Amino acid sequence: MHSSATWQIGAFLSIFVILLNVASTQIVSQEVPKPWYENLPAVAMDYKVHIDAGKEDCYHQYVQPGATFYVSFSVVRGGDGMAGFAVRNPAGTIVKPYQWQATADYTDQVSPGGYYSVCIDNQFSRFAGKLVNIYITVVKYDAWDKYAKEIEALQLNMENFTTTIGTVERNINDMLAYQYHSRNREARDYALIQDNYSYVQTFSLCQILVIVITCSVQVFFVRKLFNVKDGSSRSRI
């Protein structure tokens, strides 16, 4: 009888341990995953978004503490070619207030860390939507120090390695920004070419239609002038 009770208690404890392991596994699996780019030394992103007339859209970007945050926006097409642009830091403070303009940018050299809010306002345009290009970079220059220390552990000479890598990273970041501005100008030029093509085609079709109608009316009235009815001009004897 004593051995049977002991076996029952042992079985109950085994089942309890299994249930506890399953519950802990479910809790771990439900944790919110971190951004995939959190451990990367540099991230560059380019978006094209459409802002409806009279609307405002905000986008959020995570920045590591101590990293350099850069954002730039440009209106590609739509309406007067301008929109409002504002940036809020992780504390919720507006570090770049709204201004109605075609292009704008903002840089935070040393970020406190957290999510930045990038907002585009099209509320002053009541009828025209806007196509906006957004370019964002997050660069953590001090991440190269970590790599330098790891290589120094291999007893390599790393006196100029950190400085060289930092210079290369800054040059790459400048080139990416320049490429973004070049792509932005190309997109705006292409949009302008398409708009001009549509305008010329529509205006040409309207002119052709007007010319055809005018010629038809002229031919009709000229023929009517030479139209003589029978018996209308009989001579008297």
C-alpha positions as CSV (number, residue, x, y, z in Angstrom):
1,M,0.0,0.0,0.0
2,H,2.9,2.4,0.9
3,S,4.7,1.6,-2.4
4,S,1.5,2.3,-4.4
5,A,1.0,5.7,-2.8
6,T,4.6,6.6,-3.4
7,W,4.3,5.6,-7.1
8,Q,1.2,7.8,-7.5
9,I,3.0,10.8,-5.9
10,G,5.9,10.3,-8.2
11,A,3.7,10.1,-11.3
12,F,1.9,13.3,-10.2
13,L,5.2,15.1,-9.8
14,S,6.3,14.0,-13.2
15,I,3.1,15.2,-14.9
16,F,3.5,18.5,-13.0
17,V,7.1,19.0,-14.2
18,I,6.0,18.3,-17.8
19,L,3.2,20.8,-17.7
20,L,5.5,23.4,-16.2
21,N,8.0,22.9,-19.0
22,V,5.2,23.3,-21.6
23,A,3.9,26.5,-20.0
24,S,7.4,28.0,-19.8
25,T,8.0,27.2,-23.5
26,Q,4.8,28.9,-24.5
27,I,5.7,32.0,-22.5
28,V,9.1,32.2,-24.1
29,S,7.6,31.8,-27.6
30,Q,5.2,34.6,-26.9
31,E,7.9,37.2,-26.2
32,V,8.0,40.2,-28.5
33,P,10.9,39.7,-31.0
34,K,13.5,42.4,-31.2
35,P,14.1,44.2,-34.6
36,W,16.2,42.1,-36.9
37,Y,18.6,45.0,-37.5
38,E,19.2,45.8,-33.8
39,N,22.7,44.3,-33.8
40,L,23.8,45.6,-37.2
41,P,26.3,48.5,-37.3
42,A,24.5,50.2,-40.1
43,V,21.0,50.1,-41.7
44,A,19.7,52.0,-44.7
45,M,16.1,51.9,-45.9
46,D,14.3,53.6,-48.8
47,Y,10.5,53.8,-49.0
48,K,7.9,55.3,-51.4
49,V,4.6,56.0,-49.7
50,H,1.3,57.5,-50.9
51,I,-0.3,60.1,-48.7
52,D,-4.0,60.7,-49.4
53,A,-5.4,64.2,-49.6
54,G,-6.1,65.7,-46.3
55,K,-4.4,62.9,-44.4
56,E,-1.3,62.5,-42.2
57,D,0.8,59.3,-41.9
58,C,3.5,58.6,-39.3
59,Y,6.2,55.9,-39.4
60,H,8.4,54.6,-36.6
61,Q,12.1,53.7,-36.7
62,Y,14.1,52.1,-33.9
63,V,17.5,53.5,-33.2
64,Q,20.2,52.1,-30.9
65,P,21.6,54.2,-28.1
66,G,24.6,56.2,-29.4
67,A,23.8,55.6,-33.0
68,T,23.5,58.3,-35.7
69,F,19.9,58.7,-37.1
70,Y,19.3,60.4,-40.5
71,V,16.0,60.8,-42.3
72,S,15.2,62.6,-45.5
73,F,12.0,63.0,-47.5
74,S,11.0,64.4,-50.9
75,V,7.7,64.7,-52.7
76,V,7.9,62.9,-56.0
77,R,4.6,63.9,-57.5
78,G,1.1,65.2,-56.7
79,G,-0.5,68.6,-56.2
80,D,1.9,71.5,-55.6
81,G,4.8,69.1,-55.0
82,M,5.1,70.0,-51.2
83,A,4.0,68.4,-47.9
84,G,4.5,68.8,-44.2
85,F,7.4,66.9,-42.5
86,A,8.1,66.5,-38.8
87,V,10.2,64.2,-36.6
88,R,9.7,63.3,-32.9
89,N,12.5,61.8,-30.8
90,P,11.9,58.8,-28.5
91,A,10.9,61.1,-25.7
92,G,8.0,62.4,-27.8
93,T,9.6,65.9,-28.3
94,I,9.2,67.4,-31.8
95,V,12.9,67.9,-32.8
96,K,11.9,69.0,-36.3
97,P,8.6,71.0,-36.5
98,Y,6.2,70.9,-39.5
99,Q,7.1,72.9,-42.5
100,W,5.4,72.9,-45.9
101,Q,8.2,72.1,-48.4
102,A,9.2,69.8,-51.2
103,T,12.3,68.3,-49.5
104,A,13.6,68.1,-45.9
105,D,16.0,66.1,-43.8
106,Y,17.0,65.7,-40.1
107,T,20.1,64.2,-38.4
108,D,20.7,63.2,-34.8
109,Q,24.4,62.5,-34.3
110,V,24.1,60.7,-30.9
111,S,20.7,59.1,-30.3
112,P,19.5,58.4,-26.8
113,G,17.9,55.2,-28.2
114,G,14.3,54.3,-28.9
115,Y,11.7,54.7,-31.6
116,Y,11.7,57.9,-33.7
117,S,8.4,59.0,-35.3
118,V,8.6,60.4,-38.8
119,C,5.3,62.1,-39.8
120,I,4.2,63.4,-43.2
121,D,1.3,65.8,-43.3
122,N,-0.9,66.4,-46.4
123,Q,-3.8,68.1,-44.7
124,F,-3.4,71.4,-46.5
125,S,-4.0,69.6,-49.8
126,R,-7.7,68.8,-49.9
127,F,-7.9,67.2,-53.4
128,A,-4.5,65.9,-54.4
129,G,-2.6,62.9,-53.0
130,K,1.2,62.9,-52.8
131,L,3.8,60.3,-53.6
132,V,6.6,60.7,-51.1
133,N,10.1,59.1,-51.0
134,I,11.5,58.5,-47.5
135,Y,15.2,57.6,-46.9
136,I,16.3,56.5,-43.4
137,T,19.8,55.4,-42.1
138,V,20.9,54.2,-38.7
139,V,24.6,54.0,-38.3
140,K,26.4,52.9,-35.1
141,Y,30.0,54.0,-35.6
142,D,31.3,52.7,-32.2
143,A,30.3,49.1,-33.3
144,W,33.5,49.0,-35.2
145,D,35.4,49.2,-31.9
146,K,33.9,45.9,-30.9
147,Y,35.2,44.3,-34.0
148,A,38.6,45.9,-33.5
149,K,38.8,44.5,-30.0
150,E,37.9,41.0,-31.2
151,I,40.6,41.2,-33.8
152,E,43.1,42.6,-31.3
153,A,42.4,39.4,-29.3
154,L,44.1,37.6,-32.1
155,Q,47.3,39.6,-31.4
156,L,47.1,41.6,-34.6
157,N,48.3,45.2,-35.1
158,M,45.1,47.3,-35.0
159,E,46.3,50.8,-34.5
160,N,44.8,52.2,-37.7
161,F,42.1,49.6,-38.3
162,T,39.4,51.4,-36.3
163,T,40.1,54.8,-37.8
164,T,40.2,53.3,-41.4
165,I,37.0,51.3,-40.9
166,G,35.2,54.3,-39.4
167,T,36.3,56.5,-42.4
168,V,35.1,53.9,-44.8
169,E,31.8,53.6,-43.1
170,R,31.2,57.3,-43.1
171,N,32.1,57.5,-46.8
172,I,29.7,54.6,-47.6
173,N,27.0,56.4,-45.7
174,D,27.7,59.6,-47.7
175,M,27.6,57.7,-50.9
176,L,24.3,56.1,-50.0
177,A,22.8,59.5,-49.2
178,Y,24.1,60.8,-52.6
179,Q,22.6,57.8,-54.4
180,Y,19.3,58.5,-52.6
181,H,19.2,62.1,-53.8
182,S,20.1,61.0,-57.3
183,R,17.3,58.4,-57.4
184,N,15.0,61.0,-56.0
185,R,15.8,63.5,-58.8
186,E,15.4,60.7,-61.3
187,A,12.0,59.8,-60.0
188,R,10.8,63.4,-60.0
189,D,12.1,63.9,-63.6
190,Y,10.4,60.7,-64.7
191,A,7.1,61.7,-63.1
192,L,7.4,65.1,-64.8
193,I,8.0,63.5,-68.2
194,Q,5.0,61.3,-67.7
195,D,2.8,64.2,-66.8
196,N,4.0,66.2,-69.8
197,Y,3.4,63.3,-72.1
198,S,-0.2,62.9,-70.8
199,Y,-0.8,66.6,-71.2
200,V,0.6,66.8,-74.7
201,Q,-1.3,63.8,-75.8
202,T,-4.6,65.0,-74.4
203,F,-4.1,68.5,-75.8
204,S,-3.2,67.1,-79.2
205,L,-6.3,64.9,-79.3
206,C,-8.5,67.9,-78.4
207,Q,-6.9,70.0,-81.1
208,I,-7.5,67.3,-83.7
209,L,-11.1,67.0,-82.6
210,V,-11.6,70.7,-82.9
211,I,-10.0,70.8,-86.4
212,V,-12.2,68.0,-87.6
213,I,-15.4,69.6,-86.3
214,T,-14.4,73.0,-87.8
215,C,-13.6,71.5,-91.2
216,S,-16.9,69.6,-91.2
217,V,-18.9,72.7,-90.3
218,Q,-17.1,74.8,-93.0
219,V,-17.8,72.1,-95.7
220,F,-21.4,71.9,-94.7
221,F,-22.0,75.7,-95.0
222,V,-20.0,76.0,-98.2
223,R,-22.0,73.2,-99.9
224,K,-25.2,74.8,-98.6
225,L,-24.3,78.1,-100.4
226,F,-24.2,76.3,-103.8
227,N,-27.3,74.3,-103.1
228,V,-30.0,75.6,-105.6
229,K,-33.6,74.3,-105.4
230,D,-35.5,73.3,-108.5
231,G,-38.1,75.9,-109.7
232,S,-36.8,78.6,-107.5
233,S,-35.3,80.5,-110.4
234,R,-37.7,80.1,-113.4
235,S,-37.6,82.8,-116.0
236,R,-40.7,84.5,-117.1
237,I,-41.7,84.5,-120.8
